[in-house]
Amino acid sequence: MRARVQPGDVGLPEVARRRTPGLRRQEVAQLAAVSIDWYIRLEQGRVGVPGAAVLDAVSQALVLSEAERHHLHLIARGEAPPARHVPAPASESLQTLLRSMPTTPAWILDFRFDVLAHNAAAVALFGTGFAVGGNTALPLFLEPASRDFQMDWTRIAREHVGNLRANLTRHPDDPRLQTLVGELRQKSPDFASWWDDQTVQERTNGTKRVLHPTAGVMTLRYDVLAVQDGSDQRLSVITPADAAAEDALRTIVSQHGGLRVVG
């Protein structure tokens, strides 16, 4: 399986000519966020019974098909893998709430920071890449443009790290959340450093500045409200912190074309 995957296929730099095609063991270990020694022992069948989350990380690193992923779990663990994560839908009442706020950016996240629903005002603010099924933590840490948009990037990013640690404490066996944390630790030195300092916090409210591509600098307030139905979902709402931001938000929402809820 390593031989069929080229470094460029998985975002690794192409290096000097190789003796054999495909990925080196070190590269698979790096992509899966495991040690090279552990990965070598996995190939040799000497690691006991590996966890489902780490096998999924290896599956992703090797670009396995669903059938191949299933086979890997069977030979490594003796059981079928957990079902692929499908974000739970936001409730009808929450989607109605989003529809009631045509000029207020609002969206629903689960504890993995996956977007479950949003209104058109949120897309007007964050751009068309802000979509149901996407994840808000990945672009924050892995896309350089996020540092330009989020003018208080360090504070906002550290809040995300603290929230993810708190969420992992509540859901320690969630494979999707484990994979997300592993990917961010591997690919973002900032995330890895802040994760290791053991910060835990619940992001609830605050003020931040953003640099919108057409509206310019806006000072915004954010509130994160827990959904009290046992789903561990969060309703996030953005409101203007001053009259200038209020005018700017109204303008970009109007230019975007009104309200549309996806869920």
Secondary structure, 3 states (H helix, E strand, C coil): CHHHCCHHHHCCCCCCCCCCCCCCHHHHHHHHCCCHHHHHHHHCCCCCCCCHHHHHHHHHHCCCCHHHHHHHHHHHHCCCCCCCCCCCCCCHHHHHHHHCCCCCCEEEECCCCEEEEECHHHHHHHCCCCCCCCECHHHHHHCCHHHHHECCHHHHHHHHHHHHHHHHHHCCCCHHHHHHHHHHHHHCHHHHHHHHCCCCCCCCEEEEEEEECCCEEEEEEEEEEECCCCCCCEEEEEEECCHHHHHHHHHHHHHHCCCCCEC
